[in-house]
Amino acid sequence: MNAIIDTIIYCKNPKHVHAILRKEFQTDISIFPGMYIEDQAWPDGEVEIARVSINPCESYLMIDIADKLVEFPNKDECEKRVKQLRSSGWKSPNEWK
């Protein structure tokens, strides 16, 4: 089944949502809250799964992660985070399927 994780990048100055990025992957295992996902995108290497929604009609799992809200101080720092995530396989909305 296809699994999808979204993450939001917030900017403090000016205060706004700078970007929403998504990572998709295939899995044959059952995913449930309390499990952890490892990814280069997170400084600690892993983040807890907070919630999983299943869409059987579309054959995907939407995974909500328990990452802490981080507001980056300015546009340049937001862009640095976007580049970091993109280098780990995260995609912007115009690249989503």
Summary of the structure (lengths in Angstrom):
residues: 97
radius of gyration: 13.9
end to end distance: 14.9
largest distance: 41.7
contacts: 235
relative contact order: 0.29
helix: 16%
strand: 44%
